[in-house]
Structure formats: C-alpha cells, structure tokens
Amino acid sequence: MLKRSRGFTLIEIMLVIVIIGCAVGIVVLSLPGAGSRGDGDIKSQSERLGATLMQTAEQAMMEGRTIGVRIDPQGYQFMVRQPKTGAETQTQNDGTVVATAWDDQVWVPYEKEKLITSGTFPEGTTVELELGGLALDPEESRLGMEKQDWFAQGSDDSSKEPQILLLPGGEITPFKLTLTQTTEGDNADTVAPFMQLRGDESGQVRVMTRADVDDEEKQ
C-alpha cells in the first residue's frame, strides 16, 4: 500500500528561511570589504587596513605603478595616477594606461575588484599620522611631506593627494598611523581603545595594540 508524503508545515518552512538567512549573513560578513563603512571597532578596522595595505603593495608591484593612500580624520582612500585629457600615454603589459610624464597625471580613487580601496573609521576615532624616512625624489615636494598638517587639502577632491606611497619596487612611505577611539560615557579612569599601524620602507606593515607599543618602548 502506497503512503502519501506529507508537505512541509509553516513552522518548518520558516525555520529553513531563518537558517538560510543566518548562513547568508555569515558569508556576507566574511567577504572583503564587509564592514568597511565605519561600523565595528578600531581593532577590526586596523587589522583590515593593515592586510589591505600589504595586498595593495603587492598589487603595485604587479602593475608596475605607484599606488597612494590618502588618510584623513574620517577614513582612508587608495589612489592612483591617471593621465590628464590629451596627455601622451602608453599601455603596459597588464593593459594599464599611464601617462609618460608624472606632471601629465592626476590622483584619482583606485578601484580594484576584491580589494578594499576605501573605508571609514568608526565614529569617535582620533587619527594621528606621522611620516618620514623614505626619499621620494621629485614626488616629495609635490606630496608636501615637509608640512606638519598631513590632513591639509584644498577645496575640491582634485586637490587631495595621498600621504603614503606604495612603490612598484615594493617600498612604501614609512608611516605611523595611530587610532584612538572614544565612546560616550568615557571618564578619566577609562582606557580608550587604541591601535597603531606602522609601515617601514621595506614594505612591511605591523598592526600593534597599546600593549605591543608599550613593550617596544621598554626595550
């Protein structure tokens, strides 16, 4: 005798939908770029930025061109030089079109699939940036490295220039980026969340906690 197969109940269908929704959420959070719009804490943001800097430095070597990083109090933006209209250009092996002269190029936001090319720091984050150590030939004067206000910029986006350079040879501008986060209700006895990213001219980037910085200063 044949048995009739029963259908799914409403509760079973709803349970499956909930499970699928949770699974999709986990996958989305694990994708590059997820949570890069200012949510989360400075620890996760710092680790994400540090990993992206290393990945993009490798990309600069693969593409054979300089990639810049613009830091401001709100967040960061990776940038590249793009030929001006009418500039003499040449095409590289990877298809990248570049101007033959540095002055015939302008800085524009860098877009690359599967790479986080911009991000926003969490609300209440204090940003401090220190640079130095790497000679950049004629680029040094253009980037204003002699200025103490690294966040200074003109009135429009075209005047924004990166403070950190990832060079085709694997070197990067030595930098120290300190992020300190304050939250509502903080008092004198509260230790504010603190992270520091350090890059050296060899291309290495370290993400350090307050304890890491204190230990290094004691040595």
KANORHU-V490160 format. One line per field, one symbol per residue. phi: phi as a letter, one per 20 degrees, with the letter a starting at -180 (. if undefined). Layout:
phi: ???
This chain:
phi: .fefeeeeeffffffffffffffffffffefgnfmedoendfffffffffffffffffffffembeddcedcferbbeccecfffnffcbdefenfecefdgfeccfcgecbgmcfdbadfggneedccccqodfdlffgffemffeeefefbeecffefcfedddefeoecfgbcdddcddcfnfcfeeefgbbcdccdffoecddceffffffffff
